């Protein structure tokens, strides 16, 4: 049987009381930051103080949004990654990656935005996200992807595996119609893919290739 002295018990109770008080202060700062009319710079200050007192998912998300309003994209992304550790439900995790996709779009990094949207769909299927992905793919034009672009996108995904990302990229390798032979463009794209998967940044990694056909030919 474990026995604790009275001073030890008092210390535990005192610590619990201090934590509760800190979290109450954090909640008050959070609510103050979200009042209508509060400037983004003031929001950042209040929310940073709130998180210093007590971590919370809501405060991290609000701080990321405040950073984004100030066009501070890098700290906004870092803050969303911290929020992931406090996301307790699939809808919270999905919402984080939707916010991350929007930040990547602000930086014109469409490949990273697509990967963030795909990650969001892993946690919760949302028609709006699927439509956003289709719009992004149309905007990107489906052109040739260079080896460096493929490597860069997969490397970014690897960096975020700890927060739920499965590194992936869509590469269109075209075949001749109703045939198993590559078009000239398909051969070039396959070559670029091969270069990417053997790049130094991805050495020692294993890859899963998933192929899809279209619906133009017969099903026989």
C-alpha positions as CSV (number, residue, x, y, z in Angstrom):
1,X,0.0,0.0,0.0
2,X,1.3,3.5,-0.9
3,X,1.3,6.0,1.9
4,X,1.5,9.8,1.3
5,X,2.4,12.3,3.9
6,X,0.1,15.2,4.5
7,X,2.5,17.8,3.0
8,X,2.5,15.8,-0.3
9,X,-1.3,15.7,-0.5
10,X,-1.4,19.5,0.2
11,X,1.1,20.0,-2.7
12,X,-1.1,18.0,-5.1
13,X,-4.2,19.9,-4.1
14,X,-2.4,23.2,-4.5
15,X,-1.1,22.3,-7.9
16,X,-4.6,21.3,-9.1
17,X,-6.0,24.6,-7.9
18,X,-3.3,26.6,-9.7
19,X,-4.0,24.7,-13.0
20,X,-7.7,25.4,-12.7
21,X,-7.0,29.1,-12.1
22,X,-4.7,29.3,-15.0
23,X,-7.3,27.7,-17.3
24,X,-9.9,30.1,-16.1
25,X,-7.6,33.0,-16.9
26,X,-6.9,31.4,-20.4
27,X,-10.6,31.1,-21.1
28,X,-11.2,34.8,-20.1
29,X,-8.4,35.9,-22.5
30,X,-9.8,33.7,-25.3
31,X,-13.3,35.2,-24.9
32,X,-11.8,38.7,-24.9
33,X,-9.9,38.0,-28.1
34,X,-13.0,36.9,-29.9
35,X,-15.1,39.9,-29.0
36,X,-16.4,41.8,-32.1
37,X,-14.2,44.6,-33.3
38,X,-10.9,43.4,-31.7
39,X,-8.0,44.0,-34.1
40,X,-6.0,41.0,-35.4
41,X,-2.8,42.2,-33.7
42,X,-4.6,42.5,-30.3
43,X,-6.2,39.0,-30.9
44,X,-2.8,37.5,-31.5
45,X,-1.5,39.0,-28.2
46,X,-4.5,37.9,-26.2
47,X,-4.5,34.4,-27.6
48,X,-0.8,33.9,-27.1
49,X,-1.2,34.8,-23.5
50,X,-4.2,32.5,-23.3
51,X,-2.1,29.6,-24.6
52,X,0.7,30.4,-22.2
53,X,-1.7,29.9,-19.4
54,X,-3.5,26.8,-20.7
55,X,-3.5,24.9,-24.0
56,X,-6.7,24.5,-25.8
57,X,-7.8,23.4,-29.3
58,X,-10.1,26.4,-29.8
59,X,-7.4,28.9,-28.8
60,X,-4.8,27.4,-31.2
61,X,-7.3,27.6,-34.1
62,X,-8.3,31.1,-33.3
63,X,-4.6,32.2,-33.1
64,X,-3.9,30.6,-36.5
65,X,-6.8,32.5,-38.0
66,X,-5.6,35.8,-36.4
67,X,-2.1,35.2,-37.8
68,X,-3.6,34.5,-41.3
69,X,-5.5,37.8,-41.1
70,X,-2.2,39.5,-40.7
71,X,-0.8,37.5,-43.6
72,X,1.6,35.7,-41.3
73,X,1.2,32.3,-43.0
74,X,4.2,30.5,-41.6
75,X,3.2,31.0,-37.9
76,X,-0.4,30.2,-38.8
77,X,0.6,26.8,-40.2
78,X,2.8,26.1,-37.2
79,X,-0.1,26.9,-34.9
80,X,-2.5,24.6,-36.7
81,X,0.0,21.8,-36.4
82,X,0.1,22.4,-32.6
83,X,-3.7,22.4,-32.5
84,X,-3.7,18.8,-34.0
85,X,-2.4,17.5,-30.6
86,X,-5.6,18.8,-28.9
87,X,-8.1,17.8,-31.6
88,X,-10.3,15.1,-30.0
89,X,-12.9,14.5,-32.8
90,X,-12.7,13.7,-36.5
91,X,-14.6,16.9,-37.4
92,X,-12.0,18.9,-35.5
93,X,-9.1,17.1,-37.3
94,X,-10.9,17.6,-40.7
95,X,-11.5,21.3,-40.0
96,X,-7.8,21.8,-39.2
97,X,-6.7,20.4,-42.6
98,X,-9.3,22.5,-44.4
99,X,-7.8,25.6,-42.8
100,X,-4.3,24.3,-43.7
101,X,-5.5,23.9,-47.4
102,X,-6.7,27.5,-47.4
103,X,-3.3,28.7,-46.1
104,X,-1.5,26.7,-48.8
105,X,-3.8,28.3,-51.4
106,X,-2.8,31.8,-50.2
107,X,0.8,30.8,-50.9
108,X,-0.2,29.5,-54.4
109,X,1.0,26.0,-53.4
110,X,-1.7,24.1,-55.1
111,X,-0.1,20.7,-54.6
112,X,0.2,21.2,-50.9
113,X,-3.4,22.4,-50.8
114,X,-4.6,19.3,-52.5
115,X,-2.7,17.1,-50.1
116,X,-4.2,19.0,-47.1
117,X,-7.7,18.6,-48.6
118,X,-7.1,14.9,-49.1
119,X,-6.0,14.6,-45.4
120,X,-9.2,16.4,-44.4
121,X,-11.3,13.8,-46.2
122,X,-9.5,11.0,-44.3
123,X,-11.2,12.2,-41.2
124,X,-14.6,13.2,-42.6
125,X,-16.1,13.1,-46.0
126,X,-17.4,16.5,-47.1
127,X,-18.9,17.4,-50.4
128,X,-17.5,20.9,-50.2
129,X,-14.0,19.7,-49.8
130,X,-14.3,17.3,-52.8
131,X,-15.7,20.2,-54.9
132,X,-12.8,22.4,-53.8
133,X,-10.3,19.7,-54.8
134,X,-11.9,19.4,-58.3
135,X,-11.7,23.2,-58.7
136,X,-8.0,23.1,-57.7
137,X,-7.2,20.3,-60.2
138,X,-8.9,22.2,-63.0
139,X,-7.0,25.3,-62.1
140,X,-3.7,23.3,-62.2
141,X,-4.6,22.2,-65.7
142,X,-3.4,18.6,-65.3
143,X,-0.1,19.3,-67.0
144,X,3.2,17.6,-66.8
145,X,4.6,17.3,-63.2
146,X,8.4,17.7,-63.0
147,X,10.4,15.3,-60.8
148,X,11.4,18.2,-58.5
149,X,7.7,19.1,-58.0
150,X,6.7,15.5,-57.2
151,X,9.6,15.2,-54.7
152,X,8.8,18.5,-53.0
153,X,5.2,17.6,-52.5
154,X,5.9,14.1,-51.1
155,X,8.7,15.5,-48.9
156,X,6.2,18.1,-47.4
157,X,3.8,15.3,-46.7
158,X,6.5,13.3,-44.9
159,X,7.2,16.2,-42.7
160,X,3.6,16.2,-41.6
161,X,3.1,12.5,-41.0
162,X,3.1,13.1,-37.2
163,X,-0.1,15.1,-37.6
164,X,-2.1,12.7,-39.7
165,X,-0.8,13.2,-43.3
166,X,-0.3,10.4,-45.8
167,X,2.1,11.8,-48.3
168,X,0.5,11.5,-51.8
169,X,0.3,13.2,-55.1
170,X,-1.8,12.6,-58.3
171,X,0.3,12.1,-61.4
172,X,-1.5,11.7,-64.7
173,X,0.4,9.1,-66.8
174,X,-1.5,8.9,-70.1
175,X,-2.0,5.8,-72.2
176,X,-3.2,5.4,-75.7
177,X,-6.9,5.1,-76.0
178,X,-8.2,1.6,-75.2
179,X,-4.6,0.3,-75.1
180,X,-1.8,-0.7,-72.6
181,X,0.8,1.5,-74.3
182,X,1.9,4.9,-73.0
183,X,1.5,8.1,-75.1
184,X,4.7,10.1,-75.6
185,X,3.5,12.5,-72.9
186,X,2.8,9.5,-70.7
187,X,6.4,8.2,-71.2
188,X,7.8,11.6,-70.3
189,X,5.6,11.8,-67.1
190,X,6.6,8.2,-66.1
191,X,10.2,9.2,-66.5
192,X,9.8,12.2,-64.3
193,X,8.0,10.1,-61.7
194,X,10.9,7.6,-61.7
195,X,13.4,10.4,-61.1
196,X,11.3,11.7,-58.2
197,X,11.0,8.4,-56.4
198,X,14.8,7.9,-56.6
199,X,15.6,11.4,-55.5
200,X,17.9,11.8,-52.5
201,X,15.2,13.4,-50.4
202,X,13.1,10.2,-50.6
203,X,15.8,7.6,-50.3
204,X,14.9,4.7,-48.1
205,X,11.1,5.2,-48.5
206,X,8.6,2.8,-49.8
207,X,5.8,3.9,-52.1
208,X,2.4,2.6,-53.1
209,X,1.3,3.3,-56.6
210,X,-2.5,3.3,-57.3
211,X,-3.8,3.5,-60.8
212,X,-7.2,4.5,-62.1
213,X,-8.6,4.4,-65.6
214,X,-11.3,6.6,-67.1
215,X,-14.7,5.6,-68.4
216,X,-14.3,6.2,-72.1
217,X,-13.6,2.7,-73.4
218,X,-15.6,-0.5,-73.0
219,X,-15.7,-2.5,-69.8
220,X,-15.0,-5.8,-71.5
